[in-house]
Every structure is written in C-alpha cells, then in structure tokens.
Amino acid sequence: MRQETIDRIRKFTEDRDWDQFHAPVHLAKSIIIEAAELLECFQWDDENFDEEHVKEELADVMVYCQNLADKLGVDPDDIINKKMDQNEAKYPVEKAKGKADKYDKL
C-alpha cells in the first residue's frame, strides 16, 4: 500500500478519535466481519457478482488490516515478506506448481 494511503487511513481514524476503540481483538473481529461481507458477495453466484461491491468490501478488510498492523506496531511489508519466505519454503515451485494440495501432501 502506498504511504499516502496509509497516512489517509491513519488520519481518518485520528480525526474521529477512534483509536481508543481499536484494541487488537476489536480490529481482528472487524476483519472477520468484513471478510464475511466480502464472501457474501459470492454467496449465491461465484461468477456473476457486483465488482464494485467486492472492491468496497475488500477495501474494508484492508483498512482494518492496516489499523491492526498499526496497533501492533508491525510493518505490513515485513510481516508479508516473512510469511512469503515461509510459503515459498513450504510450497516449492517444483512440487506445488499447478496443484492445490496442502504442503504436507506434496
């Protein structure tokens, strides 16, 4: 995410004095709630969906994820890259390419 976007999210929260409500557990719950709303976009038809609604719900998930990263004092790039290192080790291309198997089944 671009820094200007991150700053905008932070300013939105700060301007409304909402940080007081952003305990990690509340933000984690909000991520799940918004992710469920994202999934709801595909509830009855996984091919014909409202793309604008999907983008809105995806944005909500991402905003709450940024808020949680801020609250925990973690850098999203750092934690994503660490997780990608783990995923690349678990799912080497030569074993995983074109397969949906879990790493312990490759």
All heavy atoms as an XYZ file, in Angstrom:
879
protein
N       0.846     -1.169      0.000
C       0.000      0.000      0.000
C       0.900      1.244      0.000
O       1.916      1.261      0.698
C      -0.883     -0.039      1.248
C      -2.129      0.771      1.141
S      -3.297      0.674      2.539
C      -3.303     -1.014      3.021
N       0.513      2.223     -0.744
C       1.303      3.458     -0.789
C       1.214      4.190      0.555
O       0.208      4.129      1.248
C       0.793      4.359     -1.902
C       1.083      3.825     -3.290
C       0.740      4.855     -4.345
N      -0.545      5.489     -4.111
C      -1.622      5.341     -4.885
N      -1.561      4.585     -5.942
N      -2.753      5.962     -4.595
N       2.290      4.913      0.861
C       2.347      5.637      2.131
C       1.217      6.654      2.241
O       0.643      6.836      3.317
C       3.707      6.321      2.299
C       3.907      6.927      3.661
C       3.852      5.897      4.780
O       4.481      4.849      4.703
N       3.074      6.182      5.821
N       0.867      7.312      1.150
C      -0.210      8.312      1.213
C      -1.543      7.656      1.580
O      -2.371      8.261      2.268
C      -0.326      9.088     -0.096
C      -0.776      8.255     -1.285
C      -0.695      8.994     -2.600
O       0.420      9.267     -3.067
O      -1.763      9.280     -3.171
N      -1.745      6.425      1.165
C      -2.970      5.694      1.519
C      -2.950      5.337      3.000
O      -3.952      5.497      3.707
C      -3.119      4.434      0.658
O      -3.078      4.819     -0.727
C      -4.417      3.715      0.943
N      -1.823      4.857      3.471
C      -1.672      4.529      4.890
C      -1.900      5.781      5.740
O      -2.623      5.738      6.741
C      -0.285      3.910      5.166
C      -0.165      2.558      4.470
C      -0.025      3.786      6.664
C       1.240      1.994      4.434
N      -1.304      6.894      5.324
C      -1.488      8.151      6.062
C      -2.955      8.580      6.069
O      -3.449      9.102      7.076
C      -0.620      9.255      5.461
C       0.867      9.014      5.670
O       1.243      8.198      6.537
O       1.661      9.648      4.942
N      -3.644      8.366      4.975
C      -5.065      8.728      4.910
C      -5.889      7.890      5.878
O      -6.778      8.404      6.558
C      -5.565      8.558      3.477
C      -6.972      9.036      3.279
C      -7.379      8.978      1.828
N      -8.703      9.546      1.668
C      -9.365      9.542      0.527
N      -8.810      9.027     -0.557
N     -10.569     10.058      0.461
N      -5.601      6.591      5.947
C      -6.293      5.703      6.893
C      -6.036      6.181      8.321
O      -6.961      6.285      9.135
C      -5.838      4.240      6.712
C      -6.294      3.703      5.359
C      -6.353      3.356      7.862
C      -5.627      2.386      4.969
N      -4.789      6.476      8.614
C      -4.431      6.932      9.965
C      -5.115      8.254     10.313
O      -5.609      8.429     11.424
C      -2.916      7.072     10.075
C      -2.193      5.743     10.087
C      -0.700      5.906     10.034
N      -0.037      4.601     10.090
C       1.217      4.406      9.721
N       1.962      5.417      9.294
N       1.737      3.202      9.796
N      -5.160      9.177      9.359
C      -5.798     10.474      9.598
C      -7.297     10.301      9.817
O      -7.881     10.945     10.687
C      -5.528     11.424      8.436
C      -6.098     12.824      8.656
C      -5.690     13.767      7.559
C      -6.153     15.185      7.718
N      -7.236     15.497      8.593
N      -7.919      9.440      9.055
C      -9.347      9.174      9.209
C      -9.642      8.726     10.644
O     -10.553      9.232     11.301
C      -9.778      8.094      8.211
C     -11.222      7.727      8.285
C     -12.180      8.436      7.578
C     -11.639      6.649      9.067
C     -13.525      8.084      7.648
C     -12.975      6.294      9.144
C     -13.926      7.014      8.430
N      -8.841      7.788     11.132
C      -9.017      7.274     12.494
C      -8.728      8.359     13.526
O      -9.494      8.543     14.479
C      -8.095      6.056     12.717
O      -8.434      5.047     11.764
C      -8.241      5.488     14.112
N      -7.633      9.076     13.328
C      -7.236     10.120     14.277
C      -8.263     11.252     14.336
O      -8.628     11.710     15.422
C      -5.876     10.683     13.871
C      -5.341     11.735     14.809
C      -3.992     12.266     14.341
O      -3.103     11.447     14.029
O      -3.843     13.498     14.285
N      -8.750     11.691     13.189
C      -9.717     12.801     13.146
C     -10.997     12.473     13.911
O     -11.663     13.365     14.423
C     -10.076     13.154     11.704
C      -8.974     13.889     10.971
O      -7.974     14.293     11.614
O      -9.106     14.055      9.737
N     -11.337     11.205     13.982
C     -12.569     10.784     14.647
C     -12.334     10.277     16.068
O     -13.251      9.843     16.739
C     -13.254      9.712     13.799
C     -13.867     10.324     12.541
C     -13.998      9.331     11.406
N     -14.518     10.003     10.213
C     -13.769     10.739      9.376
N     -12.467     10.913      9.603
N     -14.312     11.308      8.320
N     -11.063     10.291     16.498
C     -10.683      9.802     17.822
C     -11.150      8.364     18.034
O     -11.665      8.001     19.085
C     -11.229     10.724     18.919
C     -10.590     10.460     20.271
O      -9.449      9.946     20.298
O     -11.238     10.733     21.298
N     -10.961      7.548     17.016
C     -11.410      6.158     17.078
C     -10.333      5.197     17.558
O     -10.624      4.036     17.820
C     -11.921      5.702     15.716
C     -13.277      6.239     15.374
C     -14.109      6.982     16.164
C     -13.960      6.069     14.144
N     -15.271      7.282     15.502
C     -15.210      6.734     14.245
C     -13.656      5.423     12.954
C     -16.131      6.760     13.207
C     -14.571      5.453     11.918
C     -15.796      6.119     12.050
N      -9.095      5.660     17.682
C      -8.033      4.754     18.127
C      -8.369      4.141     19.485
O      -7.998      3.007     19.766
C      -6.691      5.480     18.184
C      -5.553      4.519     18.433
O      -5.369      3.589     17.622
O      -4.864      4.684     19.460
N      -9.105      4.876     20.305
C      -9.495      4.364     21.624
C     -10.341      3.088     21.526
O     -10.413      2.319     22.472
C     -10.256      5.444     22.397
C     -11.571      5.859     21.743
C     -12.302      6.933     22.493
O     -12.417      6.863     23.720
N     -12.788      7.938     21.774
N     -10.976      2.869     20.398
C     -11.813      1.685     20.204
C     -11.076      0.567     19.480
O     -11.641     -0.511     19.273
C     -13.071      2.041     19.388
C     -13.834      3.198     19.961
C     -13.983      4.365     19.239
C     -14.400      3.132     21.231
C     -14.693      5.450     19.753
C     -15.104      4.210     21.766
C     -15.252      5.372     21.023
N      -9.832      0.817     19.097
C      -9.105     -0.113     18.248
C      -8.186     -1.047     19.032
O      -6.993     -1.149     18.731
C      -8.318      0.653     17.187
C      -9.178      1.189     16.093
N      -8.658      1.848     15.016
C     -10.522      1.160     15.897
C      -9.651      2.208     14.205
N     -10.785      1.805     14.721
N      -8.737     -1.742     19.982
C      -7.966     -2.809     20.633
C      -7.734     -3.900     19.580
O      -8.580     -4.099     18.700
C      -8.733     -3.374     21.818
N      -6.607     -4.596     19.646
C      -6.344     -5.627     18.651
C      -7.503     -6.620     18.472
O      -7.837     -6.974     17.339
C      -5.085     -6.317     19.182
C      -4.368     -5.228     19.901
C      -5.466     -4.430     20.562
N      -8.117     -7.039     19.570
C      -9.217     -8.002     19.456
C     -10.386     -7.411     18.677
O     -11.029     -8.104     17.884
C      -9.659     -8.525     20.839
C     -10.294     -7.415     21.687
C     -10.611     -9.707     20.696
N     -10.666     -6.123     18.860
C     -11.775     -5.498     18.135
C     -11.454     -5.384     16.649
O     -12.330     -5.587     15.801
C     -12.094     -4.124     18.723
C     -12.535     -4.191     20.142
N     -12.139     -3.264     21.076
C     -13.327     -5.068     20.799
C     -12.660     -3.576     22.247
N     -13.384     -4.673     22.103
N     -10.224     -5.056     16.341
C      -9.826     -4.963     14.938
C      -9.832     -6.337     14.279
O     -10.271     -6.472     13.126
C      -8.451     -4.299     14.825
C      -8.436     -2.826     15.228
C      -7.005     -2.333     15.387
C      -9.207     -1.979     14.233
N      -9.379     -7.362     15.000
C      -9.418     -8.724     14.447
C     -10.857     -9.156     14.170
O     -11.155     -9.751     13.123
C      -8.726     -9.700     15.398
N     -11.750     -8.839     15.089
C     -13.170     -9.152     14.867
C     -13.697     -8.404     13.650
O     -14.445     -8.962     12.837
C     -14.001     -8.782     16.100
C     -13.782     -9.686     17.284
C     -14.550     -9.166     18.502
C     -14.245     -9.969     19.745
N     -14.959     -9.440     20.929
N     -13.311     -7.141     13.517
C     -13.777     -6.343     12.389
C     -13.268     -6.895     11.060
O     -13.990     -6.884     10.057
C     -13.336     -4.894     12.559
O     -13.964     -4.323     13.687
N     -12.044     -7.401     11.048
C     -11.505     -8.021      9.831
C     -12.362     -9.215      9.436
O     -12.735     -9.368      8.268
C     -10.030     -8.438     10.025
C      -9.145     -7.191     10.137
C      -9.557     -9.331      8.879
C      -7.738     -7.466     10.641
N     -12.703    -10.055     10.404
C     -13.516    -11.235     10.122
C     -14.911    -10.836      9.642
O     -15.443    -11.417      8.690
C     -13.615    -12.147     11.362
C     -12.258    -12.758     11.675
C     -14.671    -13.230     11.188
C     -11.676    -13.610     10.571
N     -15.488     -9.862     10.278
C     -16.829     -9.400      9.887
C     -16.809     -8.875      8.450
O     -17.668     -9.232      7.631
C     -17.341     -8.330     10.865
C     -17.628     -8.969     12.227
C     -18.581     -7.621     10.319
C     -17.761     -7.968     13.367
N     -15.815     -8.049      8.141
C     -15.726     -7.509      6.778
C     -15.383     -8.601      5.768
O     -15.873     -8.572      4.636
C     -14.706     -6.371      6.719
C     -15.104     -5.143      7.503
C     -16.405     -4.493      7.034
O     -16.835     -4.697      5.883
O     -16.995     -3.742      7.834
N     -14.572     -9.572      6.163
C     -14.255    -10.685      5.261
C     -15.508    -11.508      4.965
O     -15.707    -11.980      3.843
C     -13.162    -11.562      5.865
N     -16.370    -11.656      5.966
C     -17.638    -12.356      5.747
C     -18.519    -11.579      4.774
O     -19.193    -12.167      3.920
C     -18.360    -12.573      7.071
N     -18.512    -10.256      4.897
C     -19.276     -9.432      3.963
C     -18.702     -9.547      2.552
O     -19.453     -9.561      1.571
C     -19.308     -7.981      4.430
C     -20.145     -7.795      5.682
C     -20.158     -6.365      6.196
O     -19.716     -5.451      5.479
O     -20.616     -6.174      7.337
N     -17.386     -9.678      2.439
C     -16.755     -9.904      1.142
C     -17.208    -11.242      0.565
O     -17.591    -11.334     -0.607
C     -15.234     -9.856      1.293
C     -14.386    -10.206      0.078
C     -14.673     -9.261     -1.086
C     -12.908    -10.160      0.456
N     -17.196    -12.262      1.376
C     -17.631    -13.587      0.926
C     -19.100    -13.587      0.516
O     -19.491    -14.277     -0.433
C     -17.373    -14.618      2.028
C     -17.657    -16.074      1.694
C     -16.849    -16.517      0.475
C     -17.346    -16.946      2.894
N     -19.888    -12.789      1.216
C     -21.311    -12.707      0.906
C     -21.545    -12.246     -0.540
O     -22.550    -12.621     -1.156
C     -21.992    -11.755      1.886
C     -23.496    -11.731      1.778
C     -24.124    -10.810      2.808
O     -23.486     -9.792      3.181
O     -25.242    -11.096      3.239
N     -20.622    -11.484     -1.082
C     -20.745    -11.031     -2.474
C     -20.816    -12.201     -3.447
O     -21.330    -12.061     -4.557
C     -19.554    -10.146     -2.850
S     -19.444     -8.587     -1.956
N     -20.297    -13.348     -3.049
C     -20.251    -14.535     -3.907
C     -21.194    -15.636     -3.420
O     -21.112    -16.770     -3.871
C     -18.821    -15.087     -3.949
C     -17.802    -14.074     -4.389
C     -17.056    -13.374     -3.459
C     -17.600    -13.818     -5.734
C     -16.110    -12.438     -3.863
C     -16.655    -12.883     -6.148
C     -15.910    -12.191     -5.207
N     -22.059    -15.314     -2.476
C     -22.855    -16.325     -1.789
C     -23.656    -17.212     -2.733
O     -23.662    -18.421     -2.578
C     -23.786    -15.666     -0.773
C     -24.544    -16.663      0.072
C     -25.307    -15.983      1.190
O     -25.403    -14.763      1.258
N     -25.836    -16.779      2.087
N     -24.349    -16.652     -3.672
C     -25.254    -17.452     -4.498
C     -24.776    -17.624     -5.928
O     -25.342    -18.408     -6.678
C     -26.660    -16.852     -4.491
C     -27.186    -16.732     -3.103
C     -27.482    -15.570     -2.435
C     -27.437    -17.781     -2.170
N     -27.902    -15.836     -1.161
C     -27.882    -17.198     -0.971
C     -27.327    -19.167     -2.227
C     -28.237    -17.934      0.153
C     -27.672    -19.910     -1.109
C     -28.117    -19.298      0.065
N     -23.750    -16.897     -6.304
C     -23.269    -16.992     -7.679
C     -21.812    -16.547     -7.701
O     -21.513    -15.371     -7.515
C     -24.122    -16.101     -8.584
C     -23.838    -16.312    -10.063
O     -22.763    -16.853    -10.409
O     -24.696    -15.921    -10.877
N     -20.925    -17.486     -7.929
C     -19.499    -17.154     -7.875
C     -18.958    -16.618     -9.199
O     -17.780    -16.312     -9.306
C     -18.667    -18.341     -7.393
C     -18.835    -19.587     -8.226
O     -19.708    -19.607     -9.117
O     -18.097    -20.559     -7.984
N     -19.818    -16.489    -10.197
C     -19.377    -15.946    -11.475
C     -19.985    -14.584    -11.781
O     -19.362    -13.759    -12.429
C     -19.702    -16.938    -12.593
C     -18.889    -18.224    -12.485
C     -19.230    -19.210    -13.578
O     -19.871    -18.819    -14.573
O     -18.854    -20.384    -13.430
N     -21.199    -14.363    -11.338
C     -21.886    -13.097    -11.593
C     -22.004    -12.344    -10.277
O     -22.914    -12.591     -9.500
C     -23.278    -13.359    -12.187
C     -23.194    -14.114    -13.493
O     -22.505    -13.696    -14.403
N     -23.864    -15.246    -13.567
N     -21.069    -11.453    -10.062
C     -21.033    -10.694     -8.811
C     -20.867     -9.218     -9.123
O     -20.454     -8.834    -10.216
C     -19.911    -11.196     -7.896
C     -18.559    -11.237     -8.559
C     -17.753    -10.118     -8.571
C     -18.108    -12.397     -9.172
C     -16.510    -10.142     -9.190
C     -16.869    -12.428     -9.799
C     -16.066    -11.301     -9.800
N     -21.198     -8.409     -8.147
C     -21.083     -6.960     -8.271
C     -19.642     -6.566     -7.946
O     -19.252     -6.532     -6.770
C     -22.088     -6.301     -7.314
C     -22.066     -4.789     -7.359
O     -21.094     -4.198     -7.885
O     -23.027     -4.194     -6.841
N     -18.879     -6.277     -8.963
C     -17.455     -5.991     -8.774
C     -17.227     -4.775     -7.878
O     -16.294     -4.766     -7.073
C     -16.773     -5.781    -10.119
C     -15.273     -5.646     -9.997
C     -14.554     -5.576    -11.334
O     -15.105     -6.000    -12.358
O     -13.407     -5.088    -11.324
N     -18.056     -3.758     -7.979
C     -17.901     -2.577     -7.132
C     -18.111     -2.927     -5.661
O     -17.372     -2.452     -4.792
C     -18.861     -1.463     -7.557
C     -18.408     -0.719     -8.783
C     -16.989     -0.158     -8.678
O     -16.688      0.525     -7.671
O     -16.183     -0.414     -9.588
N     -19.105     -3.757     -5.395
C     -19.355     -4.176     -4.012
C     -18.187     -5.007     -3.489
O     -17.753     -4.845     -2.340
C     -20.670     -4.951     -3.924
C     -21.141     -5.178     -2.539
N     -22.031     -6.160     -2.203
C     -20.840     -4.570     -1.361
C     -22.253     -6.137     -0.907
N     -21.538     -5.185     -0.374
N     -17.650     -5.886     -4.320
C     -16.483     -6.687     -3.934
C     -15.316     -5.762     -3.578
O     -14.660     -5.945     -2.547
C     -16.086     -7.666     -5.062
C     -14.722     -8.288     -4.795
C     -17.147     -8.742     -5.235
N     -15.069     -4.760     -4.398
C     -13.963     -3.828     -4.132
C     -14.179     -3.058     -2.833
O     -13.226     -2.847     -2.072
C     -13.776     -2.873     -5.307
C     -13.215     -3.571     -6.543
C     -12.775     -2.602     -7.613
C     -13.892     -2.115     -8.456
N     -13.453     -1.312     -9.616
N     -15.420     -2.665     -2.561
C     -15.710     -1.948     -1.313
C     -15.432     -2.827     -0.096
O     -14.821     -2.380      0.883
C     -17.168     -1.497     -1.296
C     -17.479     -0.370     -2.249
C     -18.956     -0.071     -2.350
O     -19.751     -0.597     -1.532
O     -19.332      0.703     -3.248
N     -15.882     -4.068     -0.146
C     -15.679     -4.972      0.992
C     -14.201     -5.339      1.144
O     -13.694     -5.426      2.272
C     -16.542     -6.224      0.853
C     -18.043     -5.954      0.854
C     -18.554     -5.209      2.075
O     -17.891     -5.199      3.131
O     -19.646     -4.606      1.974
N     -13.506     -5.540      0.038
C     -12.073     -5.824      0.090
C     -11.324     -4.642      0.705
O     -10.423     -4.821      1.534
C     -11.543     -6.138     -1.308
C     -10.056     -6.457     -1.423
C      -9.657     -7.636     -0.545
C      -9.703     -6.722     -2.886
N     -11.719     -3.432      0.338
C     -11.098     -2.230      0.915
C     -11.330     -2.176      2.421
O     -10.414     -1.834      3.177
C     -11.651     -0.973      0.241
N     -12.550     -2.518      2.869
C     -12.824     -2.526      4.307
C     -11.886     -3.490      5.037
O     -11.340     -3.164      6.090
C     -14.285     -2.926      4.579
C     -15.279     -1.832      4.249
O     -14.884     -0.654      4.164
O     -16.470     -2.162      4.087
N     -11.691     -4.677      4.466
C     -10.785     -5.659      5.071
C      -9.376     -5.081      5.150
O      -8.712     -5.162      6.195
C     -10.787     -6.982      4.273
C      -9.695     -7.923      4.770
C     -12.150     -7.661      4.340
N      -8.933     -4.471      4.079
C      -7.572     -3.944      4.035
C      -7.369     -2.781      5.001
O      -6.309     -2.676      5.627
C      -7.223     -3.557      2.598
C      -7.183     -4.780      1.679
S      -6.982     -4.378     -0.061
C      -5.257     -3.924     -0.066
N      -8.373     -1.932      5.139
C      -8.274     -0.814      6.091
C      -8.138     -1.353      7.510
O      -7.274     -0.899      8.283
C      -9.476      0.144      5.958
C      -9.551      1.097      7.137
C      -9.406      0.915      4.646
N      -8.971     -2.317      7.869
C      -8.871     -2.884      9.216
C      -7.539     -3.611      9.419
O      -6.966     -3.572     10.514
C     -10.040     -3.820      9.517
C     -11.285     -3.095      9.953
C     -12.469     -3.208      9.240
C     -11.291     -2.299     11.095
C     -13.624     -2.546      9.650
C     -12.427     -1.623     11.514
C     -13.592     -1.754     10.788
O     -14.719     -1.097     11.197
N      -7.021     -4.251      8.379
C      -5.710     -4.899      8.496
C      -4.620     -3.866      8.747
O      -3.735     -4.090      9.586
C      -5.400     -5.704      7.233
S      -6.329     -7.237      7.080
N      -4.687     -2.742      8.060
C      -3.704     -1.674      8.294
C      -3.839     -1.129      9.715
O      -2.846     -0.882     10.394
C      -3.862     -0.546      7.271
C      -2.878      0.586      7.455
C      -1.433      0.152      7.357
O      -1.057     -0.502      6.391
N      -0.619      0.502      8.341
N      -5.076     -0.941     10.168
C      -5.285     -0.465     11.540
C      -4.706     -1.446     12.555
O      -4.097     -1.030     13.549
C      -6.780     -0.261     11.813
C      -7.346      0.977     11.152
O      -6.634      1.924     10.868
N      -8.634      0.975     10.897
N      -4.879     -2.738     12.322
C      -4.338     -3.740     13.246
C      -2.814     -3.736     13.200
O      -2.157     -3.821     14.249
C      -4.900     -5.129     12.932
C      -4.451     -6.255     13.850
C      -4.773     -5.962     15.318
C      -5.082     -7.575     13.410
N      -2.245     -3.613     12.020
C      -0.782     -3.538     11.913
C      -0.256     -2.340     12.692
O       0.732     -2.449     13.425
C      -0.363     -3.459     10.447
N      -0.946     -1.204     12.567
C      -0.549     -0.021     13.329
C      -0.642     -0.274     14.830
O       0.263      0.069     15.588
C      -1.426      1.182     12.968
C      -1.040      1.843     11.659
O       0.070      1.578     11.150
O      -1.861      2.633     11.145
N      -1.751     -0.842     15.246
C      -1.968     -1.088     16.682
C      -0.905     -2.024     17.244
O      -0.450     -1.854     18.381
C      -3.370     -1.654     16.900
C      -3.747     -1.865     18.346
C      -3.634     -0.624     19.213
C      -4.729      0.360     18.958
N      -4.770      1.452     19.943
N      -0.500     -3.005     16.457
C       0.509     -3.971     16.911
C       1.939     -3.468     16.688
O       2.894     -4.102     17.146
C       0.317     -5.311     16.194
C      -1.006     -6.028     16.464
C      -1.117     -7.271     15.600
C      -1.147     -6.368     17.943
N       2.071     -2.355     15.981
C       3.396     -1.804     15.714
C       4.218     -2.650     14.763
O       5.441     -2.749     14.917
N       3.542     -3.260     13.796
C       4.258     -4.082     12.822
C       4.171     -3.444     11.444
O       3.218     -2.733     11.124
C       3.720     -5.533     12.779
C       3.907     -6.213     14.121
C       2.265     -5.586     12.351
N       5.180     -3.694     10.645
C       5.222     -3.186      9.281
C       4.622     -4.252      8.365
O       5.127     -5.381      8.316
C       6.665     -2.896      8.888
C       6.773     -2.337      7.495
O       6.514     -3.089      6.524
O       7.109     -1.150      7.350
N       3.544     -3.923      7.642
C       2.922     -4.920      6.766
C       3.885     -5.542      5.764
O       3.838     -6.753      5.532
C       1.806     -4.132      6.054
C       1.450     -3.063      7.031
C       2.767     -2.675      7.676
N       4.768     -4.745      5.170
C       5.732     -5.305      4.227
C       6.613     -6.346      4.897
O       6.889     -7.406      4.324
C       6.603     -4.208      3.609
C       5.844     -3.358      2.611
O       4.989     -3.895      1.876
O       6.104     -2.146      2.569
N       7.075     -6.060      6.108
C       7.932     -7.001      6.824
C       7.213     -8.312      7.115
O       7.757     -9.393      6.858
C       8.430     -6.404      8.150
C       9.429     -5.289      7.952
O       9.994     -5.154      6.841
O       9.646     -4.534      8.922
N       5.995     -8.231      7.646
C       5.315     -9.474      8.013
C       4.852    -10.251      6.787
O       4.866    -11.481      6.793
C       4.163     -9.241      9.018
C       3.056     -8.357      8.444
C       4.707     -8.668     10.326
C       1.828     -8.235      9.340
N       4.490     -9.536      5.721
C       4.096    -10.228      4.488
C       5.298    -10.931      3.876
O       5.207    -12.097      3.474
C       3.447     -9.250      3.489
C       2.058     -8.841      3.999
C       3.348     -9.872      2.096
C       1.418     -7.697      3.238
N       6.439    -10.246      3.823
C       7.625    -10.876      3.243
C       8.121    -12.054      4.073
O       8.557    -13.071      3.516
C       8.723     -9.844      3.010
C       8.436     -9.019      1.777
O       8.207     -9.564      0.699
N       8.415     -7.721      1.925
N       8.025    -11.956      5.386
C       8.401    -13.087      6.236
C       7.489    -14.278      5.945
O       7.946    -15.415      5.810
C       8.326    -12.693      7.711
C       8.746    -13.801      8.641
C       8.734    -13.365     10.095
C       9.173    -14.520     10.979
N       9.153    -14.179     12.392
N       6.196    -14.013      5.838
C       5.243    -15.093      5.553
C       5.477    -15.657      4.149
O       5.376    -16.877      3.944
C       3.810    -14.578      5.693
C       2.764    -15.623      5.499
C       2.878    -16.735      6.534
C       1.756    -17.742      6.350
N       1.849    -18.864      7.278
N       5.798    -14.808      3.183
C       6.084    -15.296      1.833
C       7.323    -16.195      1.824
O       7.360    -17.206      1.120
C       6.244    -14.122      0.852
C       4.943    -13.402      0.543
S       3.605    -14.452     -0.077
C       4.350    -15.131     -1.553
N       8.341    -15.844      2.625
C       9.519    -16.709      2.751
C       9.107    -18.089      3.244
O       9.559    -19.119      2.722
C      10.543    -16.109      3.724
C      11.235    -14.867      3.188
O      11.164    -14.604      1.964
O      11.834    -14.140      4.011
N       8.236    -18.120      4.253
C       7.754    -19.399      4.788
C       6.954    -20.162      3.737
O       7.122    -21.381      3.572
C       6.892    -19.164      6.031
C       7.640    -18.614      7.210
C       6.715    -18.160      8.337
O       5.492    -18.142      8.203
N       7.311    -17.782      9.461
N       6.067    -19.452      3.018
C       5.249    -20.103      1.994
C       6.096    -20.663      0.861
O       5.830    -21.761      0.363
C       4.216    -19.122      1.420
C       3.121    -18.803      2.398
O       2.914    -19.498      3.388
N       2.412    -17.714      2.139
N       7.120    -19.905      0.451
C       7.993    -20.384     -0.619
C       8.749    -21.637     -0.196
O       8.970    -22.537     -1.015
C       8.953    -19.273     -1.037
C       8.245    -18.169     -1.798
C       9.054    -16.888     -1.936
O      10.171    -16.784     -1.364
O       8.549    -15.976     -2.609
N       9.107    -21.736      1.072
C       9.783    -22.939      1.566
C       8.813    -24.117      1.650
O       9.175    -25.253      1.343
C      10.408    -22.662      2.939
N       7.571    -23.850      2.056
C       6.561    -24.912      2.172
C       6.076    -25.411      0.819
O       5.702    -26.566      0.679
C       5.326    -24.397      2.922
C       5.418    -24.363      4.400
C       4.023    -24.007      4.916
C       4.011    -23.534      6.315
N       2.689    -23.125      6.764
N       6.021    -24.503     -0.137
C       5.450    -24.809     -1.446
C       6.460    -24.535     -2.560
O       6.281    -23.607     -3.348
C       4.181    -23.974     -1.683
C       3.079    -24.263     -0.704
C       2.898    -23.469      0.425
C       2.212    -25.329     -0.903
C       1.880    -23.732      1.326
C       1.189    -25.605     -0.005
C       1.036    -24.798      1.105
O       0.038    -25.068      2.006
N       7.521    -25.339     -2.652
C       8.498    -25.114     -3.719
C       7.827    -25.302     -5.090
O       6.965    -26.168     -5.260
C       9.565    -26.173     -3.470
C       8.987    -27.144     -2.509
C       7.845    -26.488     -1.821
N       8.211    -24.466     -6.031
C       7.589    -24.474     -7.352
C       7.594    -25.876     -7.948
O       6.581    -26.341     -8.488
C       8.306    -23.479     -8.302
C       7.793    -23.608     -9.721
C       8.159    -22.058     -7.794
N       8.712    -26.583     -7.837
C       8.837    -27.890     -8.476
C       7.859    -28.930     -7.909
O       7.538    -29.897     -8.569
C      10.276    -28.416     -8.409
C      10.840    -28.602     -7.013
C      11.424    -27.338     -6.405
O      11.383    -26.262     -7.021
O      11.942    -27.448     -5.280
N       7.359    -28.708     -6.707
C       6.383    -29.631     -6.118
C       4.956    -29.109     -6.176
O       4.015    -29.889     -6.256
C       6.737    -29.907     -4.651
C       7.982    -30.733     -4.454
C       8.172    -31.025     -2.978
C       9.397    -31.867     -2.731
N       9.557    -32.160     -1.295
N       4.793    -27.807     -6.119
C       3.460    -27.235     -5.934
C       2.815    -26.690     -7.208
O       1.602    -26.472     -7.226
C       3.530    -26.121     -4.896
N       3.578    -26.483     -8.248
C       3.038    -25.819     -9.438
C       1.835    -26.580     -9.990
O       1.914    -27.779    -10.274
C       4.109    -25.687    -10.522
C       3.653    -24.852    -11.680
C       4.782    -24.533    -12.636
C       4.289    -23.585    -13.709
N       5.400    -23.132    -14.535
N       0.723    -25.859    -10.102
C      -0.496    -26.425    -10.673
C      -1.248    -27.327     -9.740
O      -2.240    -27.970    -10.148
N      -0.871    -27.403     -8.479
C      -1.515    -28.273     -7.502
C      -2.116    -27.453     -6.378
O      -1.551    -26.449     -5.967
C      -0.526    -29.268     -6.910
C       0.087    -30.198     -7.927
C       1.090    -31.121     -7.275
C       1.754    -31.987     -8.326
N       2.818    -32.796     -7.738
N      -3.227    -27.908     -5.834
C      -3.879    -27.220     -4.722
C      -3.685    -27.972     -3.412
O      -4.327    -27.669     -2.417
C      -5.367    -27.047     -4.999
N      -2.783    -28.946     -3.414
C      -2.543    -29.753     -2.209
C      -1.893    -28.927     -1.111
O      -1.102    -28.020     -1.371
C      -1.615    -30.930     -2.529
C      -2.192    -31.869     -3.573
O      -3.430    -31.974     -3.666
O      -1.392    -32.501     -4.309
N      -2.222    -29.288      0.133
C      -1.567    -28.678      1.267
C      -0.099    -29.122      1.274
O       0.247    -30.200      0.788
C      -2.273    -29.080      2.568
C      -1.836    -28.300      3.766
C      -2.703    -28.549      4.968
C      -2.135    -27.787      6.155
N      -2.910    -27.986      7.351
N       0.773    -28.283      1.865
C       2.217    -28.534      1.820
C       2.605    -29.925      2.312
O       3.536    -30.533      1.808
C       2.982    -27.471      2.601
C       2.763    -27.495      4.086
C       3.600    -28.217      4.931
C       1.710    -26.795      4.664
C       3.389    -28.247      6.282
C       1.491    -26.816      6.026
C       2.333    -27.553      6.822
O       2.119    -27.594      8.188
N       1.870    -30.469      3.310
C       2.249    -31.784      3.833
C       1.781    -32.933      2.938
O       2.049    -34.095      3.232
C       1.748    -31.963      5.266
C       0.240    -31.883      5.392
O      -0.444    -31.485      4.432
O      -0.271    -32.202      6.477
N       1.101    -32.621      1.847
C       0.637    -33.636      0.900
C       1.393    -33.589     -0.424
O       1.100    -34.362     -1.322
C      -0.867    -33.454      0.629
C      -1.755    -33.519      1.843
C      -1.852    -34.912      2.389
C      -2.863    -34.937      3.501
N      -2.486    -35.769      4.609
N       2.328    -32.665     -0.547
C       3.081    -32.539     -1.812
C       4.135    -33.613     -1.937
O       4.723    -34.051     -1.007
C       3.727    -31.142     -1.896
C       2.759    -29.996     -2.035
C       3.508    -28.669     -1.959
C       2.019    -30.068     -3.362
